[in-house]
């Protein structure tokens, strides 16, 4: 009898111990902040102008990975966010970029457009249907049987939707035409707290009074040289009727607007208030104003980082007041790319040239027609990709691998072309580190048949978007900060892959990693 009592008592203690562990086993809230075009060199260069509660606090209290790397080519805001939250590259997750050519219609489509769902406070039809795998938001929702509060807030719909995934409770972005916080019927009923914000505090009520001027004395902004010295700047968004919200979204005020909706979310929902872990996916902007080169707007980019430092501090303090930093895990990283810089001035004599994909396609068609007879063999192009006419090739009973090889051999002879990768070569060719990065950025269902790699220093003339891009193949990395719940502060110089973020955060929340995430979680992080 006594033995039975002791056994029962031990069982009670064991169960109580497990329950006590459950209370502190996972963070109450995870906040993921992806900052578009955030640069580590700028963070450090402008550090003398920061306060103590933003970047300096992250550096002091957080775990700082100085070199988080994307392992695929042509990174942009959509492919980067998809990679962060799925732990997988475009080859697996299906998001090769903001836009791509739809082979069936030969129409350029956006990665989150979907005519099957209506927009809320927007005419944009949107869903995550083209995201082909699960992400962190999905896995947390599944693990908690829908009890977790999971929301995504971003200036742009791509970043909002791709971080929200398929199963969250909402994705919200700023409407380019009205400034309202928008959403999609894909995510069900639009939350009343967002509607209340739009009706009472919406950006459209305030934008005509907003003026962007230097936060600090302009004389302190001397870190970026420029040929035409700026004395100061002053931007009134009201002066642009058609473009004011688009320009607003390239200013630091976009981050302030994100924080305002975060505050509404914290005050109107139960996020972070119970033992079920919740997830808040946020995005900021740290690129150049109006996407102009930094050397054309040197004061603006410095002021943007000073204000970004303030916005991060405000976010940390807001979460601390409502949830507690000890109960919250933050991960903060960058999209890992930057808007294209202009061609170097002629006096510096840097080797350069222009590459026109449209001309390449025209000549390729003449070349293939001379061999195989009349026909439009290359039927479309987009960026550096060429799409072959599979229907014509099949009708003529031609050998597709042969045409791919001939086309590659022809195109690689063009001035400015470094290499040409065919779909067959990427799928079946011999492995090299460079080819792996190209393959990781390729997807069989939405990429072209041929990808043309252009030499550094050359300018790609992109007829579809009426702009140009100067190729720069220098090493790029993204900073990664982890802070808050049980994170041990340390600065790490060894490179890590962006694909480690999703399994690491999933490990903290004690849920499955996303279904295409193959990398292990990072270790030795907790105190």
N, C-alpha and C positions, 0 to 999 in steps of 0.2 A: 504493500500500500504506500509506504514511504517512498519506495523507488518510483512508483507511478506518479506521485505528487511532484517529485523532483523533475522527472521527465517532462511533465506538463508545464512546470514552471519554466524550464529551459526553453520549451517551445514558445511560451508567451514572450519571454525575453527576446528570442530570435525574431519572432514576428514584429515585436515592438521596435527592435533594432532595424529591421528592414523598412518599416514605416518611417522611422526617423531618417534613414538614408534617403528614402524617396522624397522627403521634403526638400532636401538639399542636393539631390542627385543630379538635377538638371537646372539650367537657368530658367527663370520665369519668362524672360524675354530675350530673344536674339534680334539684334539690329544689324542688318547688312547695309552698308553705305557704299555705293559705287559712284566714284567721282569721274565724270567724263573728262578725259585728257589730263588728269592730274599727273604732274611730273615731279619726280624726286629731286631733280636738280633745282627746280624752282622752289620747292619746299625749303630746301637748304639755303638757296641764294637769298631769299627774302626773309629769313628767320629773324633778323634784327628788328623787324617791324611787327612781330607777333606779340600777342599777349601771353599770359601764363596758362590759360585754360583750354587752348585749342591744340595746335600741333605740338607745342612744348609739353603739354600734359600727356598726349599720346606717346611722345618720345620717352617721357619719364616713367609713366605708369603702365605702358603697353608693351607688347611684344612686337618688335619692328623687323619685318623682313624687307631689306632694302632692294632685293632683286627677285620679284615674282615674275615669272616669264610665261608668255603665251607661246604654245608650241605649234602655232600655225601661222600662215602668211595672211596678209591683207586684213588685219584686225580692224574692226570698226565698233561703234557703240553697241550694235545688235549682236554681232558674233561674240563680242567680249562678255556681255551680260549673260548670254546663253551658256557660254563656257564656265563662267563663275558659278552659276546656280545649278548646272547639270553635272559639273565635273568632267565634261566630255568636250571634245573638239567638234567642229562643224561636220566632219565626216560621219560622225555618229548622231549628233543632235539635230542636224538638218538646217541650222541657221548659218549660212555662209556669208551673210552680210545684211545691211539695211534693205537692199533691193537686189533682185536678180531677174533674169529673163525666164519667163515661163515658156517652156519648150512647146507646149500644145498650142498656145495662142501667139507666141513670139511677142508677148507684151511684157514690159518691165513691171513687176509687181513688188509691193512692199511685203516684208517678212511677216507682218501680223495682220494684213488685210484679210477679211473674210466676209463675203457678201451675205452669209447665212445669219449674221447677227447684227442687230441695230446698235448704233451709238447712243449714248446718253449724254446730253449736253454737247453733242457733236454729230456731224454727218458722216464721220468715219465709221466704217463697218470693220469690226476688229475681233480677233480671237487668237489664241496661241496654237491653233491647229497645226501650223507648220513646224512647231517644236516637237520633234519626233520621239523624245524620251522624257522621263520624269525629271523633276528638279527638286530642290530642297523644300519649296512650298508644298509641292504635291506630297512628298514623303511625310512631312509633318502632319498634314491634313489627314492622310491615310492612317498614320500611327495613332492619332488621337481621335479617330472616327468622326472627324469634322468638328471636334470641340475647340481646337486651336483657333485663335484669332490670327489670321494671316492676311496682311494687306501689303500692297505695293504702291508707292507714291514717287512720281518722277516727273521732270519737265516734259519728257517726250514719251509717246505711247509705246514705242519699241522697248525702251528700258523698263517701263512699268509692266507691260504684259509679259515679257520674257522672264522677268524675275518672279512675277505672280504665278506663272505656270498654268496648269490646267485646272487646279482644284481649290485655289485660294478664294477668299471671300470678296476680293475686289482689287482692281488695278485702276489707278487714277492718274491722269496726265493733264497738262494745260492745253486747252484748245487754242490752236494757232489763230483762229478767227475771232473768238470772243473772250479769251482769257479765263473761261470757266474751267473748273476741274471736271474732266470728262471720264466716261467709262464705257462699258459694253454690256449689252444684255446677256452676253455669254456667262458672266459671273452672277447672274440672277438679279434679284432686286437691288436697285441702287440704294446705298445706305442713306438714311435720312440725315445723318450728321454731315455728310458731304453736301447734300441738297441745302441744308440750313446754312452751311458755310457759303455756298455759292449765292444764296439769296440775300445774305446779310453782310458778308465780308468779302465777296468776290473781288478778284483783281480788277475787273472792269470798272468797279466803283472808284478805284484808286490810281489807275495807271496814268491818267492825264496829269496828276499832280506829282508823279514820281520823276525825280531828276537825279541822274547819276553823276556825281562829282567826286573828286578824291576824298577818301575817308581821312587820310592824313595829309599834312602839308605836301604839296606836289614836289617840293624840293627834296624830300626824302626818297623819292622814287628815282633812283639813279643807278639801278643795277643792270639795266639793259641799254646798251648804246643804240643810237639811231642817227641816221644821216640828217633828218629833219627833226631838230630838237623840239619836243613838245613842252610847252610851258605849263599847260593844264588841260583839262577836258571838261565838257559839260554836255550830257546827252539827255534830251527830252523825248520820251517815248511817244508823247502825244503828237509830235510833228509828223509821224508816219501813220497815216490812216490804215493802209493795207498791210503794212509789215510790222506794226508796233509790237505785237505779241511775239512774233518770230524773233525780233531783235531783243525783246525783253528776255527771252529764253537763252540768249547768249550773253547775258549780263549776270553779275553776282546776285541781283535781286531775285532771280529764279530760285536760288537756294533759300532765300528768306521766305519765299512763297511756299516751298516744300515744308520748311519748319512750321509755318503757320498752320498747314493742314495736319502735320504731325501733332501739334498741340491740340487741335480739334479732335483728333483720333484718341489721344490719351484722355481727354476730358469727357468723351462721349461713349467710349466703349470700355469693356473690362480687360483690355489688353494688358498683360503683365500683372494681373491682380489675383491670379489663383495659381494652383500647383500644376496646371496644364501649360506646358511651354508654348509661347506665342512667337510669331515671326513678323517683323516689320522690315520690308525691303524698301530702301530709299535710294534716290539718285540725286547727285548735284552736278553742276557744270563748272569746269575750270579751264575751258578753252578760251580762245580769243574772241573779243567782241566782234560780232558780225562775221565771224570766221576769217577775219583779216590776219595777215602775218603779225607775229609778236613785235617785229621790228618796226612795223607801221603803227602799232598801238602799244608802245612800251609802257606808258603810264597806266593804261587800262589793265593790262595783265598783272602788273604788280599790285594795283588796287584790288583786283579780283582775288588775289591770294590773301591779302590782308583781310578782306571781308570774309573769304572762305574760312580763315582761321577763327573769326568771330562766330560764324555760323556753326562750325563744329563745336565750339565752346558752348554756344547756346543749346545745341542738340544734346550734348552730354549733360548739361545742367538740368534740362527739361526732363530727360529720362531719369536722372538721379532723383529729382523731386517726386516724380510719379511712381517710379518702380524701384529705384535704388540701383546704383552701379554694381553693388555686390550681388544683385540678382539678375544682372543683364550681361550678356556677352555681345560685344561689338566686333564686327569685322569690317574694315574699311580698306578699299583698294581702288584701282584705276582701270579705265578701259584700255590703257596701254598703247594708245596711238596719239597722234597730234594732227591738227589740220595741216595740209601741205604748205611748205615754205616756198617762197618764190625762187625763180632762177637766180643764181649768183650774178652779180654785176659783171659786165663784159671785161672791165679792167683787171679782174682777177684771173681771167683766162682758164677757168675750170672747164675741162672737156664736156661738151653737151651736144644736144641735138633734139629733134622732135620726132616722136613716133606716133603715126596715125593708124589706128587699128582699122579704120574704114578703108584706107588705101590697101592695107594688107589683105583684107577680105576680097576686095575687087580683083587684085592680082592673083590671089589664090584661086578664085573662081576661073579666071582665064587659063591658069596653069592646069587645073584639073579637067577643064573642058577640052583642052588640047589633047589630053591623054585618054579621057573616057567618053568624049562626045559632049554635045551641048547639054546644058543644065545648070541650075543654081545649086552647086554642091555645098557651099557655105552659105546658109540661108539667113544667118543673123549673127550679131556680135553684141557684147556688153562688157564695158571696161576692157580687160585684157583677155577676155574669153571669146572663143569662136564656136558657134553651134553649126554642126553639119546637118545636111538634109537627109535624115535616115530613111525617109520614105522614098526619095529619089534613088538613093543607093540600093535600097531593097528592090525597087522596080527594075533597075538595070542589072540586078543580080551581081553587084560588085562586092568585092571583099573589103569590109570596113577596116580591119586592121591594116591592110595594105594602104588604103587611102589615108589613114591616120599617120602612118609612117612617112608616106610621100609628102603629106602636108607639113609635117614637122621638119623634114629635111629641106623643104622649100622655104618655110618661114624663118628658119634659123639663119638664113643668108641675108636677111634684111638688116640694114644699118640700125644700130641701137638695140638689136635683139641679143640677149645673153643666152637664153635657152628657151626651148619649147617643150611643154609637157603634154602628152596626149592622155586621154582617159585610160587607154589600154596600158600605157607605160606606168601610170600611177597605180593602177590596180594590180599589174602583173610584173612590173619591172623590178630590177635588182634594187635592193635597199641602199640608200645613202642617207646621212643625216639631213641634207638639204631636201631630198625628195620626200622624206617623211613629213617635214613641215608643210610642203606643198600639198601632199596627200591629205594631211590633217585638215587643211582648209578647203578641201574638195568634197563635194557630195554628189553621188551618182544621179540623184533625182532632180537636182536643180543647177548643177554646174555645167559648163560647156564641154565640148569634146577636146578642145585645145586651149591651153593656157600659155600665154606668151610672157616670158620674163624679160623685162627691159633693163638695160644697163643703168647703173647709178649715174646720176647727173643729167640723164635725159628726161625730157618732158613728154608725158603721155597726154595727147590731145583727145579728150573724151567727148565725141560728138553728141552722144545721147544726153549728156548733162550740160553741154556747152561750157565746160570748164577744163582746166589742165591740172596735172599733178606731176611735180618734180620727184623723181625716184631717189630715195635716200635709204640705203640698206644698212644703216648703222645699227649697232646693238641697242635695243630698247627693252626696258623692263618696267614693271609697275611696282610701286610701294604697296606693302600689305601690313596693316596694323591689326593686331588682336588686343582687345582690352576688356577689362571687367571681370566677370565671374571666374575666379580661381586662375586667372592668367598670370603667369610669372613674367615680370618685365625682363626684357633682354633685347639687344640689337643683334640681328643675324645678318651676316654678309654673304653667306653661302646661298646661291640661287635656289629657288623653289619654283615649282610649276603652279600656275593658276588652278590647274585641275585638282590640287590638293585641298583647296578651300572647302568645297562641298562635302567631301568625306570627313574632313576634320570637324566642321560645324555639326554634321550629322552625328559624329561620335560624341560631341559634347552634349547633344540633345538625347542621346541614346536611342536613335532611330536608325532605320536603314539608310545607307547612302543612296543617291539617285541611281536608277537602274542601268545607266551607261557609264557610271563612274568606276573606273578600274584602279585608280591610284589609292594607296593606303592613306589613312589620316596621318597628319604630322604628330609627332610624339614629343614628350618632354616639355610640354607647354604649361601644365597646371602646377600650381604651387605645391 
